[in-house]
Amino acid sequence: MESVKRLDGNAFRASLACMELNQLLRTAGACCGLPFPVKVRLQNHRLQAHWGTAEFVLAQTGAVEPHVIEQLRDYLSKSTDSIDPEILIQRNEAMVRHLHETRMRTEHELAELEVKLHNRQAELQVSMHQAETDPLTGLLNRRAFDARLNQAFRHTMRQKSSPLSLIMLDLDHFKSINDQFGHQYGDNYLINMAQILRSEIREDVDCAFRFGGDEFAMMIHSDYATACNKARQVISKMDGKVSIGIAAIDQHTRDNLTLNEFIHLADSALYEAKRRGRGRVVITPCNRIDTQLCDSMCPVKEACV
């Protein structure tokens, strides 16, 4: 309005244009403290206000002397800081309010993102658990067996600081049990086997697996004597209807033993147990020494190969 006055424009017409401009700025959020730069331009004898793509004619002017324009430009550049400090104070307060609201909004958005991230992580954990879990028994599945045994085997062979035993188990005559008593009974039989295996392992240390059907496995971070004792417990709790093969590695195991050989030794011991009449344990220490100790610790129906 000062520009209109100095250029001899129509104050009434300028007021209407300013009101329209102010309403547009309020709608856009200028009152929230975010700065909205508006340009005032004198061109072709017209004084105009520009904001974005909007134009508002404030006044029609005649010829204007250059010194008048320079005086007006100087006045406008200094008016906020010196001539009208109250405007500057209000603008600063609005900016502070805007920054505070922006910070609060950002903190709220970050909190929501953290909740979403936590939920996604929880969903991922559930998905990973489901991908590694046998749905019937709740034991780890073959996929988890491959991953965890590979990691444990490499660590044991590299460090040689603690032994590792692999126990392979097979329910004897499970198909006949399933056929005679039905699938529901067979499922409960498998679940009971899984519960017995859980009772013989240390949580977060050892692992129990179900491959599918009537085949199970246990990975024990102990020597073959401990593994033999656990196998005897499983046979006892399953009324002697389980065949078990064990392979064990320790500090005496040859350095070039491979994971496939380790699994094959346990699997071969299992088939040897079946060949000898089922319901028994056969152990293969991978160093193939001290078999007399193993024989002395294993009761009837248990042997070393």
Helices and strands as residue ranges (DSSP letters): H 2-6, H 11-28, G 30-32, E 39-43, E 46-51, E 54-60, H 66-78, I 79-83, H 85-131, H 142-159, E 164-171, H 174-181, H 183-199, E 207-212, E 215-220, H 224-237, E 242-249, H 259-275, E 281-285, H 291-297, E 302-304
